């Protein structure tokens, strides 16, 4: 059985941060998607979640700062995300590290398998976990079609503008919480979470579109994230009081028009598999299945 040391680390430490970024970057290239959510990494950096590195013991012992990282895990808020560095896979390190991490987790912990890889399913079954939640990643690979009409055509009583940092945070947080009241991650975003994203290199206020009514009240939003040649519909939400007015489609069309201007090669988004109205809307716009994220919980928890 592989020997591992599980070490709680502080992301403020430069060596730890470099090691984590290397694991995330390599796993993302090999697997086609990141092993951790943005929120998990933000929480790990702030101390709201715990970062654990799986390190191969050195024999004979070497400088403790000179370590080989086999994998990483982020634990907190009842959730665990875990990844093995690709070059260490296939040798039992994932099983050994997961066994050690789970030994220190509450029985109700839920584990995310980003990409629903076969190896994840095998480990989940072996450790007594069953799928409880499915998150679809949909992708639009054709460039969004040009639009000859304004984004607000058919909605003369609304206007589309951009997010104003330092001005719109409080109002957006209120509408976001209402729009995602049943969503375990998006609905609990705080001002600190929002400001952390505003500080990210990818953030662009012009990619954050807001729809307001004739009275100026915020009715909905679409938040876009562009990295390299891929644009992500980071979040799209409508105030419950404005539902049924077609604002979801209006926002998506406005967002796709913006991404066309950004000249992205593909558009991606995440949606709960059981959110049938949203899935239907996205498919009607040309999105198709790309990958699946599955959340597991212990069968006997």
NUFIDREN-97806 format. One record per residue (C-alpha): z, y, x. Coordinates in Angstrom, 3 decimals, padded with zeros to 6 digits. Layout:
% residues N
<atom><Z>Z</Z><Y>Y</Y><X>X</X></atom>
...
//
This chain:
% residues 301
<atom><Z>000.000</Z><Y>000.000</Y><X>000.000</X></atom>
<atom><Z>-000.866</Z><Y>003.477</Y><X>001.356</X></atom>
<atom><Z>002.083</Z><Y>005.488</Y><X>002.642</X></atom>
<atom><Z>002.295</Z><Y>009.046</Y><X>001.368</X></atom>
<atom><Z>004.659</Z><Y>011.965</Y><X>001.531</X></atom>
<atom><Z>004.859</Z><Y>014.072</Y><X>-001.623</X></atom>
<atom><Z>005.769</Z><Y>017.622</Y><X>-000.728</X></atom>
<atom><Z>006.536</Z><Y>020.563</Y><X>-003.016</X></atom>
<atom><Z>004.758</Z><Y>023.547</Y><X>-001.505</X></atom>
<atom><Z>004.643</Z><Y>027.305</Y><X>-001.963</X></atom>
<atom><Z>001.173</Z><Y>028.732</Y><X>-002.514</X></atom>
<atom><Z>002.246</Z><Y>031.864</Y><X>-000.639</X></atom>
<atom><Z>002.193</Z><Y>029.779</Y><X>002.562</X></atom>
<atom><Z>-001.185</Z><Y>030.336</Y><X>004.233</X></atom>
<atom><Z>-001.631</Z><Y>026.710</Y><X>005.387</X></atom>
<atom><Z>-000.766</Z><Y>025.409</Y><X>001.941</X></atom>
<atom><Z>-003.125</Z><Y>027.855</Y><X>000.248</X></atom>
<atom><Z>-005.969</Z><Y>026.929</Y><X>002.600</X></atom>
<atom><Z>-005.344</Z><Y>023.208</Y><X>002.045</X></atom>
<atom><Z>-005.312</Z><Y>023.630</Y><X>-001.741</X></atom>
<atom><Z>-008.477</Z><Y>025.730</Y><X>-001.734</X></atom>
<atom><Z>-010.200</Z><Y>023.108</Y><X>000.425</X></atom>
<atom><Z>-009.254</Z><Y>020.272</Y><X>-001.931</X></atom>
<atom><Z>-010.354</Z><Y>022.274</Y><X>-004.982</X></atom>
<atom><Z>-013.638</Z><Y>023.293</Y><X>-003.371</X></atom>
<atom><Z>-014.518</Z><Y>019.774</Y><X>-002.175</X></atom>
<atom><Z>-013.530</Z><Y>018.064</Y><X>-005.426</X></atom>
<atom><Z>-015.480</Z><Y>020.638</Y><X>-007.438</X></atom>
<atom><Z>-018.634</Z><Y>019.971</Y><X>-005.415</X></atom>
<atom><Z>-018.325</Z><Y>016.189</Y><X>-005.677</X></atom>
<atom><Z>-017.167</Z><Y>015.985</Y><X>-009.299</X></atom>
<atom><Z>-019.202</Z><Y>018.841</Y><X>-010.722</X></atom>
<atom><Z>-016.166</Z><Y>020.719</Y><X>-012.056</X></atom>
<atom><Z>-012.791</Z><Y>022.032</Y><X>-010.851</X></atom>
<atom><Z>-009.820</Z><Y>019.643</Y><X>-010.786</X></atom>
<atom><Z>-007.415</Z><Y>022.317</Y><X>-012.075</X></atom>
<atom><Z>-007.618</Z><Y>024.886</Y><X>-014.839</X></atom>
<atom><Z>-007.499</Z><Y>028.599</Y><X>-014.020</X></atom>
<atom><Z>-004.145</Z><Y>028.890</Y><X>-015.795</X></atom>
<atom><Z>-002.619</Z><Y>026.077</Y><X>-013.738</X></atom>
<atom><Z>-003.625</Z><Y>027.749</Y><X>-010.471</X></atom>
<atom><Z>-002.357</Z><Y>031.136</Y><X>-011.657</X></atom>
<atom><Z>000.956</Z><Y>029.552</Y><X>-012.673</X></atom>
<atom><Z>001.220</Z><Y>027.705</Y><X>-009.347</X></atom>
<atom><Z>000.711</Z><Y>030.976</Y><X>-007.484</X></atom>
<atom><Z>003.370</Z><Y>032.746</Y><X>-009.563</X></atom>
<atom><Z>005.853</Z><Y>029.877</Y><X>-009.401</X></atom>
<atom><Z>005.588</Z><Y>029.062</Y><X>-013.123</X></atom>
<atom><Z>004.257</Z><Y>025.601</Y><X>-012.208</X></atom>
<atom><Z>004.991</Z><Y>023.377</Y><X>-009.239</X></atom>
<atom><Z>002.400</Z><Y>022.582</Y><X>-006.584</X></atom>
<atom><Z>002.767</Z><Y>019.145</Y><X>-004.970</X></atom>
<atom><Z>000.687</Z><Y>018.061</Y><X>-001.998</X></atom>
<atom><Z>000.186</Z><Y>014.390</Y><X>-001.180</X></atom>
<atom><Z>000.209</Z><Y>014.190</Y><X>002.617</X></atom>
<atom><Z>-000.602</Z><Y>011.206</Y><X>004.828</X></atom>
<atom><Z>002.350</Z><Y>010.481</Y><X>007.155</X></atom>
<atom><Z>001.543</Z><Y>010.830</Y><X>010.841</X></atom>
<atom><Z>002.524</Z><Y>008.041</Y><X>013.240</X></atom>
<atom><Z>003.846</Z><Y>009.053</Y><X>015.661</X></atom>
<atom><Z>005.220</Z><Y>012.198</Y><X>013.962</X></atom>
<atom><Z>003.345</Z><Y>015.399</Y><X>014.695</X></atom>
<atom><Z>003.879</Z><Y>019.070</Y><X>014.024</X></atom>
<atom><Z>004.984</Z><Y>019.311</Y><X>010.346</X></atom>
<atom><Z>002.563</Z><Y>022.197</Y><X>009.885</X></atom>
<atom><Z>-000.343</Z><Y>019.981</Y><X>011.007</X></atom>
<atom><Z>-000.840</Z><Y>017.779</Y><X>007.958</X></atom>
<atom><Z>-003.707</Z><Y>015.838</Y><X>006.376</X></atom>
<atom><Z>-003.836</Z><Y>016.523</Y><X>002.634</X></atom>
<atom><Z>-004.826</Z><Y>013.463</Y><X>000.610</X></atom>
<atom><Z>-004.449</Z><Y>015.055</Y><X>-002.813</X></atom>
<atom><Z>-002.751</Z><Y>017.712</Y><X>-004.870</X></atom>
<atom><Z>-000.968</Z><Y>017.967</Y><X>-008.199</X></atom>
<atom><Z>000.121</Z><Y>020.885</Y><X>-010.374</X></atom>
<atom><Z>003.036</Z><Y>020.216</Y><X>-012.717</X></atom>
<atom><Z>004.524</Z><Y>022.428</Y><X>-015.401</X></atom>
<atom><Z>004.669</Z><Y>023.295</Y><X>-019.104</X></atom>
<atom><Z>004.748</Z><Y>019.585</Y><X>-019.889</X></atom>
<atom><Z>001.384</Z><Y>018.986</Y><X>-018.194</X></atom>
<atom><Z>000.186</Z><Y>017.372</Y><X>-014.973</X></atom>
<atom><Z>-003.164</Z><Y>017.898</Y><X>-013.255</X></atom>
<atom><Z>-003.881</Z><Y>015.723</Y><X>-010.245</X></atom>
<atom><Z>-006.759</Z><Y>015.146</Y><X>-007.825</X></atom>
<atom><Z>-007.418</Z><Y>013.048</Y><X>-004.709</X></atom>
<atom><Z>-009.508</Z><Y>014.639</Y><X>-001.976</X></atom>
<atom><Z>-012.926</Z><Y>012.879</Y><X>-002.210</X></atom>
<atom><Z>-012.940</Z><Y>011.459</Y><X>001.345</X></atom>
<atom><Z>-009.623</Z><Y>009.676</Y><X>000.642</X></atom>
<atom><Z>-010.684</Z><Y>008.046</Y><X>-002.601</X></atom>
<atom><Z>-011.087</Z><Y>004.299</Y><X>-003.083</X></atom>
<atom><Z>-008.136</Z><Y>003.294</Y><X>-000.889</X></atom>
<atom><Z>-005.261</Z><Y>003.325</Y><X>-003.377</X></atom>
<atom><Z>-003.962</Z><Y>006.779</Y><X>-002.490</X></atom>
<atom><Z>-004.413</Z><Y>008.054</Y><X>-006.042</X></atom>
<atom><Z>-002.358</Z><Y>005.205</Y><X>-007.489</X></atom>
<atom><Z>000.394</Z><Y>005.644</Y><X>-004.896</X></atom>
<atom><Z>000.575</Z><Y>009.420</Y><X>-005.313</X></atom>
<atom><Z>000.519</Z><Y>009.256</Y><X>-009.107</X></atom>
<atom><Z>003.326</Z><Y>006.691</Y><X>-009.091</X></atom>
<atom><Z>005.468</Z><Y>009.001</Y><X>-006.972</X></atom>
<atom><Z>004.743</Z><Y>012.112</Y><X>-009.032</X></atom>
<atom><Z>005.376</Z><Y>010.368</Y><X>-012.367</X></atom>
<atom><Z>008.717</Z><Y>009.068</Y><X>-011.095</X></atom>
<atom><Z>009.886</Z><Y>012.691</Y><X>-011.133</X></atom>
<atom><Z>008.257</Z><Y>013.743</Y><X>-014.431</X></atom>
<atom><Z>009.741</Z><Y>013.677</Y><X>-017.942</X></atom>
<atom><Z>008.388</Z><Y>010.821</Y><X>-020.088</X></atom>
<atom><Z>006.651</Z><Y>013.291</Y><X>-022.416</X></atom>
<atom><Z>004.413</Z><Y>014.695</Y><X>-019.672</X></atom>
<atom><Z>000.708</Z><Y>014.853</Y><X>-020.479</X></atom>
<atom><Z>-001.991</Z><Y>014.353</Y><X>-017.859</X></atom>
<atom><Z>-005.410</Z><Y>015.990</Y><X>-017.779</X></atom>
<atom><Z>-008.418</Z><Y>014.023</Y><X>-016.532</X></atom>
<atom><Z>-011.092</Z><Y>016.629</Y><X>-015.920</X></atom>
<atom><Z>-014.462</Z><Y>014.916</Y><X>-016.223</X></atom>
<atom><Z>-013.107</Z><Y>011.725</Y><X>-017.794</X></atom>
<atom><Z>-014.001</Z><Y>009.725</Y><X>-014.685</X></atom>
<atom><Z>-013.788</Z><Y>005.914</Y><X>-014.959</X></atom>
<atom><Z>-011.101</Z><Y>005.800</Y><X>-012.264</X></atom>
<atom><Z>-008.959</Z><Y>008.153</Y><X>-014.344</X></atom>
<atom><Z>-009.231</Z><Y>005.855</Y><X>-017.350</X></atom>
<atom><Z>-008.186</Z><Y>002.867</Y><X>-015.259</X></atom>
<atom><Z>-005.136</Z><Y>004.674</Y><X>-013.874</X></atom>
<atom><Z>-004.178</Z><Y>005.992</Y><X>-017.310</X></atom>
<atom><Z>-004.197</Z><Y>002.507</Y><X>-018.798</X></atom>
<atom><Z>-002.318</Z><Y>001.062</Y><X>-015.831</X></atom>
<atom><Z>000.487</Z><Y>003.626</Y><X>-016.175</X></atom>
<atom><Z>000.724</Z><Y>003.317</Y><X>-019.965</X></atom>
<atom><Z>-001.114</Z><Y>006.480</Y><X>-021.022</X></atom>
<atom><Z>-003.493</Z><Y>006.849</Y><X>-023.984</X></atom>
<atom><Z>-005.931</Z><Y>009.685</Y><X>-024.818</X></atom>
<atom><Z>-004.544</Z><Y>012.287</Y><X>-027.225</X></atom>
<atom><Z>-006.888</Z><Y>015.255</Y><X>-026.813</X></atom>
<atom><Z>-010.557</Z><Y>015.708</Y><X>-025.936</X></atom>
<atom><Z>-012.105</Z><Y>018.898</Y><X>-024.596</X></atom>
<atom><Z>-015.906</Z><Y>019.103</Y><X>-024.480</X></atom>
<atom><Z>-017.791</Z><Y>021.071</Y><X>-021.865</X></atom>
<atom><Z>-021.128</Z><Y>022.107</Y><X>-023.337</X></atom>
<atom><Z>-023.985</Z><Y>023.567</Y><X>-021.334</X></atom>
<atom><Z>-027.084</Z><Y>025.624</Y><X>-022.031</X></atom>
<atom><Z>-029.569</Z><Y>025.134</Y><X>-019.212</X></atom>
<atom><Z>-032.435</Z><Y>027.193</Y><X>-020.578</X></atom>
<atom><Z>-032.262</Z><Y>030.931</Y><X>-020.101</X></atom>
<atom><Z>-031.048</Z><Y>032.616</Y><X>-023.306</X></atom>
<atom><Z>-034.022</Z><Y>033.732</Y><X>-025.368</X></atom>
<atom><Z>-034.823</Z><Y>037.420</Y><X>-025.468</X></atom>
<atom><Z>-033.709</Z><Y>039.294</Y><X>-028.554</X></atom>
<atom><Z>-035.881</Z><Y>041.899</Y><X>-030.213</X></atom>
<atom><Z>-033.100</Z><Y>043.119</Y><X>-032.501</X></atom>
<atom><Z>-029.723</Z><Y>044.707</Y><X>-031.687</X></atom>
<atom><Z>-026.752</Z><Y>042.366</Y><X>-031.354</X></atom>
<atom><Z>-025.161</Z><Y>043.951</Y><X>-034.440</X></atom>
<atom><Z>-028.205</Z><Y>043.516</Y><X>-036.706</X></atom>
<atom><Z>-026.898</Z><Y>042.464</Y><X>-040.105</X></atom>
<atom><Z>-023.450</Z><Y>043.867</Y><X>-039.244</X></atom>
<atom><Z>-023.841</Z><Y>047.605</Y><X>-039.686</X></atom>
<atom><Z>-020.077</Z><Y>048.015</Y><X>-040.069</X></atom>
<atom><Z>-019.215</Z><Y>046.836</Y><X>-036.548</X></atom>
<atom><Z>-019.834</Z><Y>047.990</Y><X>-032.985</X></atom>
<atom><Z>-019.914</Z><Y>046.080</Y><X>-029.701</X></atom>
<atom><Z>-018.280</Z><Y>047.640</Y><X>-026.663</X></atom>
<atom><Z>-016.697</Z><Y>046.561</Y><X>-023.405</X></atom>
<atom><Z>-013.093</Z><Y>045.913</Y><X>-022.461</X></atom>
<atom><Z>-011.243</Z><Y>048.871</Y><X>-020.914</X></atom>
<atom><Z>-008.698</Z><Y>047.764</Y><X>-018.274</X></atom>
<atom><Z>-005.462</Z><Y>049.626</Y><X>-018.663</X></atom>
<atom><Z>-006.234</Z><Y>050.483</Y><X>-022.300</X></atom>
<atom><Z>-007.131</Z><Y>047.382</Y><X>-024.322</X></atom>
<atom><Z>-004.681</Z><Y>044.796</Y><X>-022.979</X></atom>
<atom><Z>-002.017</Z><Y>044.996</Y><X>-025.692</X></atom>
<atom><Z>-004.478</Z><Y>044.989</Y><X>-028.597</X></atom>
<atom><Z>-006.494</Z><Y>042.157</Y><X>-027.097</X></atom>
<atom><Z>-003.403</Z><Y>040.031</Y><X>-026.491</X></atom>
<atom><Z>-002.405</Z><Y>040.455</Y><X>-030.138</X></atom>
<atom><Z>-005.815</Z><Y>039.407</Y><X>-031.467</X></atom>
<atom><Z>-006.093</Z><Y>036.588</Y><X>-028.931</X></atom>
<atom><Z>-002.717</Z><Y>035.179</Y><X>-030.023</X></atom>
<atom><Z>-003.796</Z><Y>035.255</Y><X>-033.677</X></atom>
<atom><Z>-007.233</Z><Y>033.770</Y><X>-033.022</X></atom>
<atom><Z>-005.765</Z><Y>030.954</Y><X>-030.914</X></atom>
<atom><Z>-002.455</Z><Y>030.462</Y><X>-032.719</X></atom>
<atom><Z>-002.922</Z><Y>026.675</Y><X>-032.634</X></atom>
<atom><Z>-004.294</Z><Y>026.501</Y><X>-029.098</X></atom>
<atom><Z>-001.697</Z><Y>025.325</Y><X>-026.538</X></atom>
<atom><Z>-003.160</Z><Y>027.281</Y><X>-023.601</X></atom>
<atom><Z>-005.264</Z><Y>030.259</Y><X>-024.693</X></atom>
<atom><Z>-002.902</Z><Y>031.316</Y><X>-027.469</X></atom>
<atom><Z>000.081</Z><Y>031.805</Y><X>-025.174</X></atom>
<atom><Z>-001.545</Z><Y>034.133</Y><X>-022.642</X></atom>
<atom><Z>000.751</Z><Y>036.913</Y><X>-021.487</X></atom>
<atom><Z>000.109</Z><Y>040.355</Y><X>-020.055</X></atom>
<atom><Z>000.802</Z><Y>038.980</Y><X>-016.579</X></atom>
<atom><Z>-001.755</Z><Y>036.212</Y><X>-017.166</X></atom>
<atom><Z>-004.347</Z><Y>038.755</Y><X>-018.275</X></atom>
<atom><Z>-003.711</Z><Y>041.069</Y><X>-015.339</X></atom>
<atom><Z>-003.931</Z><Y>038.139</Y><X>-012.934</X></atom>
<atom><Z>-007.417</Z><Y>037.433</Y><X>-014.250</X></atom>
<atom><Z>-008.374</Z><Y>041.094</Y><X>-014.015</X></atom>
<atom><Z>-007.511</Z><Y>040.846</Y><X>-010.311</X></atom>
<atom><Z>-009.845</Z><Y>037.870</Y><X>-009.765</X></atom>
<atom><Z>-013.053</Z><Y>038.489</Y><X>-007.821</X></atom>
<atom><Z>-015.166</Z><Y>037.233</Y><X>-010.729</X></atom>
<atom><Z>-013.715</Z><Y>039.640</Y><X>-013.312</X></atom>
<atom><Z>-016.119</Z><Y>042.298</Y><X>-014.621</X></atom>
<atom><Z>-015.111</Z><Y>044.452</Y><X>-017.576</X></atom>
<atom><Z>-018.774</Z><Y>044.675</Y><X>-018.594</X></atom>
<atom><Z>-018.677</Z><Y>040.897</Y><X>-019.140</X></atom>
<atom><Z>-015.783</Z><Y>041.278</Y><X>-021.599</X></atom>
<atom><Z>-017.264</Z><Y>042.326</Y><X>-024.944</X></atom>
<atom><Z>-015.216</Z><Y>043.548</Y><X>-027.911</X></atom>
<atom><Z>-016.318</Z><Y>043.861</Y><X>-031.540</X></atom>
<atom><Z>-014.615</Z><Y>046.568</Y><X>-033.569</X></atom>
<atom><Z>-014.753</Z><Y>047.442</Y><X>-037.236</X></atom>
<atom><Z>-015.647</Z><Y>050.846</Y><X>-038.682</X></atom>
<atom><Z>-011.958</Z><Y>051.795</Y><X>-038.463</X></atom>
<atom><Z>-011.875</Z><Y>050.974</Y><X>-034.734</X></atom>
<atom><Z>-009.692</Z><Y>047.890</Y><X>-035.098</X></atom>
<atom><Z>-010.457</Z><Y>044.961</Y><X>-032.820</X></atom>
<atom><Z>-012.066</Z><Y>042.131</Y><X>-034.814</X></atom>
<atom><Z>-013.172</Z><Y>039.754</Y><X>-032.070</X></atom>
<atom><Z>-014.207</Z><Y>039.316</Y><X>-028.464</X></atom>
<atom><Z>-016.259</Z><Y>037.243</Y><X>-026.060</X></atom>
<atom><Z>-015.125</Z><Y>037.013</Y><X>-022.444</X></atom>
<atom><Z>-017.687</Z><Y>035.904</Y><X>-019.858</X></atom>
<atom><Z>-017.122</Z><Y>034.591</Y><X>-016.356</X></atom>
<atom><Z>-020.048</Z><Y>034.620</Y><X>-013.914</X></atom>
<atom><Z>-019.866</Z><Y>032.794</Y><X>-010.594</X></atom>
<atom><Z>-022.987</Z><Y>032.250</Y><X>-008.498</X></atom>
<atom><Z>-025.750</Z><Y>031.267</Y><X>-010.957</X></atom>
<atom><Z>-023.534</Z><Y>029.877</Y><X>-013.739</X></atom>
<atom><Z>-022.144</Z><Y>031.929</Y><X>-016.594</X></atom>
<atom><Z>-019.165</Z><Y>030.649</Y><X>-018.564</X></atom>
<atom><Z>-018.146</Z><Y>031.650</Y><X>-022.060</X></atom>
<atom><Z>-014.564</Z><Y>031.963</Y><X>-020.872</X></atom>
<atom><Z>-013.162</Z><Y>032.686</Y><X>-024.324</X></atom>
<atom><Z>-014.515</Z><Y>033.763</Y><X>-027.695</X></atom>
<atom><Z>-012.264</Z><Y>034.568</Y><X>-030.622</X></atom>
<atom><Z>-012.266</Z><Y>036.271</Y><X>-034.018</X></atom>
<atom><Z>-009.296</Z><Y>037.815</Y><X>-035.810</X></atom>
<atom><Z>-008.356</Z><Y>035.473</Y><X>-038.692</X></atom>
<atom><Z>-008.677</Z><Y>038.352</Y><X>-041.166</X></atom>
<atom><Z>-012.330</Z><Y>038.785</Y><X>-040.117</X></atom>
<atom><Z>-013.321</Z><Y>035.117</Y><X>-040.266</X></atom>
<atom><Z>-016.265</Z><Y>034.075</Y><X>-042.434</X></atom>
<atom><Z>-018.290</Z><Y>037.210</Y><X>-041.619</X></atom>
<atom><Z>-020.535</Z><Y>035.635</Y><X>-038.995</X></atom>
<atom><Z>-018.828</Z><Y>037.437</Y><X>-036.132</X></atom>
<atom><Z>-018.596</Z><Y>034.264</Y><X>-034.050</X></atom>
<atom><Z>-022.388</Z><Y>033.971</Y><X>-033.958</X></atom>
<atom><Z>-022.756</Z><Y>037.718</Y><X>-033.365</X></atom>
<atom><Z>-020.403</Z><Y>037.503</Y><X>-030.389</X></atom>
<atom><Z>-022.171</Z><Y>034.470</Y><X>-028.936</X></atom>
<atom><Z>-025.579</Z><Y>036.132</Y><X>-029.241</X></atom>
<atom><Z>-024.263</Z><Y>039.316</Y><X>-027.633</X></atom>
<atom><Z>-022.695</Z><Y>037.275</Y><X>-024.844</X></atom>
<atom><Z>-025.869</Z><Y>035.295</Y><X>-024.212</X></atom>
<atom><Z>-027.848</Z><Y>038.532</Y><X>-024.065</X></atom>
<atom><Z>-025.424</Z><Y>039.837</Y><X>-021.451</X></atom>
<atom><Z>-025.751</Z><Y>036.627</Y><X>-019.427</X></atom>
<atom><Z>-029.529</Z><Y>036.941</Y><X>-019.607</X></atom>
<atom><Z>-029.170</Z><Y>040.370</Y><X>-018.024</X></atom>
<atom><Z>-026.993</Z><Y>038.774</Y><X>-015.335</X></atom>
<atom><Z>-029.848</Z><Y>036.291</Y><X>-014.675</X></atom>
<atom><Z>-027.704</Z><Y>033.170</Y><X>-014.785</X></atom>
<atom><Z>-029.397</Z><Y>029.786</Y><X>-014.596</X></atom>
<atom><Z>-026.987</Z><Y>027.968</Y><X>-016.915</X></atom>
<atom><Z>-024.284</Z><Y>028.806</Y><X>-019.440</X></atom>
<atom><Z>-021.222</Z><Y>026.631</Y><X>-019.945</X></atom>
<atom><Z>-018.238</Z><Y>026.646</Y><X>-022.305</X></atom>
<atom><Z>-015.269</Z><Y>024.501</Y><X>-023.329</X></atom>
<atom><Z>-014.410</Z><Y>023.588</Y><X>-026.916</X></atom>
<atom><Z>-011.980</Z><Y>021.208</Y><X>-028.586</X></atom>
<atom><Z>-013.897</Z><Y>018.143</Y><X>-029.789</X></atom>
<atom><Z>-012.235</Z><Y>018.336</Y><X>-033.213</X></atom>
<atom><Z>-013.171</Z><Y>022.016</Y><X>-033.737</X></atom>
<atom><Z>-016.223</Z><Y>021.036</Y><X>-035.760</X></atom>
<atom><Z>-017.287</Z><Y>024.541</Y><X>-036.928</X></atom>
<atom><Z>-017.299</Z><Y>025.859</Y><X>-033.343</X></atom>
<atom><Z>-019.094</Z><Y>022.779</Y><X>-031.998</X></atom>
<atom><Z>-021.718</Z><Y>023.149</Y><X>-034.743</X></atom>
<atom><Z>-022.255</Z><Y>026.828</Y><X>-033.875</X></atom>
<atom><Z>-022.672</Z><Y>026.129</Y><X>-030.172</X></atom>
<atom><Z>-025.082</Z><Y>023.267</Y><X>-030.764</X></atom>
<atom><Z>-027.162</Z><Y>025.484</Y><X>-033.086</X></atom>
<atom><Z>-027.527</Z><Y>027.893</Y><X>-030.153</X></atom>
<atom><Z>-028.894</Z><Y>025.125</Y><X>-027.909</X></atom>
<atom><Z>-025.759</Z><Y>023.910</Y><X>-026.109</X></atom>
<atom><Z>-025.605</Z><Y>020.199</Y><X>-025.304</X></atom>
<atom><Z>-022.932</Z><Y>017.852</Y><X>-023.902</X></atom>
<atom><Z>-022.235</Z><Y>018.185</Y><X>-020.190</X></atom>
<atom><Z>-018.808</Z><Y>016.711</Y><X>-019.380</X></atom>
<atom><Z>-015.579</Z><Y>015.726</Y><X>-021.143</X></atom>
<atom><Z>-011.958</Z><Y>016.487</Y><X>-020.292</X></atom>
<atom><Z>-009.344</Z><Y>014.101</Y><X>-021.703</X></atom>
<atom><Z>-005.606</Z><Y>014.628</Y><X>-021.995</X></atom>
<atom><Z>-003.393</Z><Y>011.559</Y><X>-021.865</X></atom>
<atom><Z>000.158</Z><Y>010.937</Y><X>-023.067</X></atom>
<atom><Z>002.428</Z><Y>007.942</Y><X>-022.614</X></atom>
<atom><Z>002.046</Z><Y>005.480</Y><X>-025.456</X></atom>
<atom><Z>005.795</Z><Y>004.819</Y><X>-025.614</X></atom>
<atom><Z>007.026</Z><Y>008.376</Y><X>-024.841</X></atom>
//
